[in-house]
Amino acid sequence: MNIVAFGASYSRTSINRQWAEYVARQIPGATAVRVLDLNDYDLPVYTVERQNEIGIPASVGQFVDELNAADLLVVSFAE
């Protein structure tokens, strides 16, 4: 099972990312765990106006591709 995990935080020392990775590695049958760092992707706040001006940034597509490649997602966020 291909698992993608990430913490919904831009902090380089995010406990959310650490928790997501820990949980992902506890899942039985996990053959691959990929931990994403949001700092590796330019993920601007979405607005229709921004999309009309600049389109969808390539890094957004890359991030979505990572998510689509997963059999299971583990996401950790504070709220």
Backbone as CSV, one residue per row, in Angstrom:
resi,resn,N_x,N_y,N_z,CA_x,CA_y,CA_z,C_x,C_y,C_z
1,MET,0.843,-1.169,0.000,0.000,0.000,0.000,0.893,1.239,0.000
2,ASN,0.634,2.137,-0.930,1.382,3.380,-1.068,0.693,4.470,-0.246
3,ILE,1.391,4.977,0.773,0.816,5.965,1.670,1.556,7.286,1.512
4,VAL,0.789,8.355,1.398,1.342,9.709,1.386,0.873,10.389,2.662
5,ALA,1.819,11.008,3.367,1.509,11.682,4.629,2.078,13.089,4.594
6,PHE,1.350,14.009,5.213,1.898,15.354,5.370,1.201,16.071,6.512
7,GLY,1.933,17.008,7.086,1.372,17.891,8.091,0.958,19.178,7.413
8,ALA,-0.210,19.658,7.726,-0.727,20.877,7.101,-0.132,22.094,7.795
9,SER,1.178,22.237,7.653,1.906,23.321,8.297,3.143,23.622,7.461
10,TYR,3.524,24.887,7.441,4.747,25.278,6.745,5.947,25.356,7.681
11,SER,5.764,25.030,8.942,6.877,25.023,9.882,7.832,23.888,9.542
12,ARG,9.117,24.214,9.484,10.126,23.186,9.181,10.231,22.147,10.305
13,THR,9.808,22.507,11.491,9.866,21.582,12.633,8.460,21.168,13.065
14,SER,7.558,21.093,12.128,6.151,20.826,12.409,5.933,19.495,13.123
15,ILE,5.255,19.561,14.255,4.879,18.312,14.921,3.746,17.631,14.151
16,ASN,3.004,18.396,13.364,1.954,17.795,12.534,2.559,16.864,11.483
17,ARG,3.642,17.290,10.856,4.307,16.426,9.865,4.890,15.192,10.561
18,GLN,5.490,15.384,11.732,6.052,14.259,12.479,4.951,13.268,12.860
19,TRP,3.816,13.779,13.296,2.703,12.914,13.691,2.150,12.168,12.477
20,ALA,1.977,12.852,11.351,1.463,12.205,10.150,2.394,11.069,9.711
21,GLU,3.696,11.315,9.771,4.652,10.264,9.400,4.570,9.090,10.365
22,TYR,4.520,9.371,11.648,4.431,8.307,12.648,3.191,7.446,12.400
23,VAL,2.043,8.086,12.241,0.793,7.350,12.023,0.882,6.521,10.742
24,ALA,1.392,7.115,9.668,1.489,6.400,8.392,2.340,5.139,8.519
25,ARG,3.399,5.205,9.294,4.298,4.054,9.438,3.719,2.962,10.347
26,GLN,2.637,3.263,11.042,1.981,2.271,11.892,0.914,1.472,11.149
27,ILE,0.579,1.875,9.948,-0.515,1.244,9.207,-0.056,-0.103,8.647
28,PRO,-0.742,-1.172,9.009,-0.372,-2.493,8.497,-0.478,-2.530,6.973
29,GLY,0.472,-3.154,6.348,0.462,-3.294,4.896,1.082,-2.136,4.146
30,ALA,1.640,-1.186,4.871,2.289,-0.046,4.222,3.582,-0.511,3.570
31,THR,3.628,-0.483,2.256,4.843,-0.878,1.549,5.709,0.318,1.217
32,ALA,5.086,1.492,1.092,5.827,2.723,0.814,5.131,3.876,1.530
33,VAL,5.930,4.659,2.251,5.408,5.852,2.916,6.202,7.036,2.384
34,ARG,5.500,7.976,1.767,6.124,9.205,1.273,5.600,10.348,2.127
35,VAL,6.532,11.076,2.742,6.170,12.196,3.595,6.444,13.485,2.819
36,LEU,5.388,14.248,2.592,5.521,15.490,1.845,5.769,16.654,2.797
37,ASP,6.548,17.616,2.339,6.794,18.861,3.060,6.164,19.969,2.222
38,LEU,5.184,20.666,2.768,4.500,21.710,2.012,5.451,22.791,1.516
39,ASN,6.611,22.944,2.167,7.591,23.929,1.721,8.185,23.585,0.359
40,ASP,8.019,22.355,-0.071,8.542,21.932,-1.372,7.611,22.290,-2.527
41,TYR,6.455,22.855,-2.216,5.448,23.170,-3.228,4.996,24.616,-3.062
42,ASP,4.864,25.324,-4.174,4.316,26.676,-4.140,2.805,26.543,-4.207
43,LEU,2.164,26.578,-3.042,0.718,26.377,-2.961,0.055,27.670,-2.502
44,PRO,-0.197,28.578,-3.440,-0.816,29.849,-3.050,-2.262,29.642,-2.612
45,VAL,-2.761,30.583,-1.821,-4.165,30.547,-1.441,-4.979,30.679,-2.721
46,TYR,-5.942,29.805,-2.897,-6.709,29.772,-4.138,-7.755,30.876,-4.189
47,THR,-7.792,31.554,-5.305,-8.897,32.465,-5.621,-9.179,32.344,-7.110
48,VAL,-10.409,32.570,-7.498,-10.775,32.529,-8.920,-10.007,33.606,-9.681
49,GLU,-9.839,34.757,-9.050,-9.104,35.844,-9.720,-7.656,35.445,-9.998
50,ARG,-7.023,34.831,-9.014,-5.625,34.397,-9.215,-5.546,33.345,-10.311
51,GLN,-6.469,32.402,-10.317,-6.466,31.388,-11.367,-6.656,32.025,-12.735
52,ASN,-7.528,33.010,-12.841,-7.744,33.688,-14.119,-6.523,34.468,-14.564
53,GLU,-5.760,35.016,-13.601,-4.563,35.798,-13.924,-3.370,34.937,-14.298
54,ILE,-3.099,33.918,-13.494,-1.865,33.148,-13.691,-2.102,31.674,-13.986
55,GLY,-3.346,31.242,-13.962,-3.629,29.825,-14.148,-3.332,29.059,-12.877
56,ILE,-3.233,27.773,-13.005,-2.918,26.919,-11.860,-1.417,26.647,-11.883
57,PRO,-0.700,27.023,-10.810,0.747,26.810,-10.781,1.105,25.330,-10.970
58,ALA,2.200,25.090,-11.670,2.649,23.715,-11.925,2.851,22.946,-10.625
59,SER,3.312,23.633,-9.582,3.564,22.939,-8.314,2.278,22.417,-7.689
60,VAL,1.155,23.074,-7.958,-0.130,22.573,-7.470,-0.430,21.241,-8.145
61,GLY,-0.198,21.173,-9.451,-0.394,19.923,-10.176,0.509,18.820,-9.656
62,GLN,1.758,19.165,-9.323,2.690,18.179,-8.781,2.199,17.650,-7.431
63,PHE,1.704,18.558,-6.595,1.188,18.162,-5.292,-0.027,17.243,-5.458
64,VAL,-0.927,17.620,-6.335,-2.124,16.801,-6.588,-1.728,15.442,-7.151
65,ASP,-0.724,15.406,-8.019,-0.239,14.124,-8.555,0.253,13.217,-7.431
66,GLU,0.968,13.793,-6.451,1.440,13.009,-5.300,0.255,12.417,-4.541
67,LEU,-0.779,13.237,-4.341,-1.958,12.761,-3.621,-2.686,11.674,-4.409
68,ASN,-2.814,11.872,-5.703,-3.519,10.891,-6.538,-2.786,9.563,-6.633
69,ALA,-1.471,9.578,-6.454,-0.676,8.346,-6.535,-0.810,7.482,-5.283
70,ALA,-1.376,8.042,-4.250,-1.470,7.328,-2.972,-2.689,6.424,-2.922
71,ASP,-2.510,5.306,-2.233,-3.647,4.444,-1.905,-4.344,4.962,-0.652
72,LEU,-3.578,5.679,0.181,-4.090,6.182,1.452,-3.374,7.474,1.780
73,LEU,-4.112,8.451,2.301,-3.538,9.719,2.736,-3.635,9.835,4.245
74,VAL,-2.567,10.347,4.844,-2.571,10.689,6.268,-2.223,12.167,6.342
75,VAL,-3.161,12.959,6.871,-2.982,14.397,6.981,-3.177,14.800,8.433
76,SER,-2.257,15.578,8.948,-2.364,16.065,10.324,-2.357,17.581,10.306
77,PHE,-3.343,18.164,11.018,-3.386,19.614,11.144,-3.889,19.987,12.519
78,ALA,-3.608,21.207,12.921,-3.856,21.618,14.301,-5.330,21.726,14.663
79,GLU,-6.137,22.194,13.794,-7.530,22.398,14.163,-8.340,21.250,13.635
